[in-house]
């Protein structure tokens, strides 16, 4: 199934996040990916910010989850409570320059403390890896040979 074109409003929000990162994290590795159906920004290999339609995806400390979830215009990324600290911020909650900067600053402040997801080995790497040596059998099992 072909991908749907990205709405102009979404593209503008993605550009705004790019600009915010360019202003706030000079010299830091920033990559863009698609995850959870969102356009996400990885800062130092950790998901930090993203965009889903007209909502801003932010990653904040899990310890603040309950407090942030009560903010008007903000909803948790997962309704099942599986992803504490991940929020989708609606346009009303980032409508002012001050509010926007608060969300960006919060995500960037937490990023160095955030846990990185270990990268999965690709099939080719796993197959090329040397086999693990066979364990030496203990002499007690010699009768089994």
Buried (B, 14 or more C-beta within 10 A) or exposed (E): EEEEEEEEEBEEBBEBBBEBBEEBBEEEEBEBEEEEEBBBBBBBEBBBBBBBBBBBBBBBBBEBBEEBEEEEBBBBBEEEEEBBBBBBBBEEBBEEEEBBBBBBEBBBEBBEEBEEEEEEEEEEEEEEEEEEEEEEEEEEEEEEE
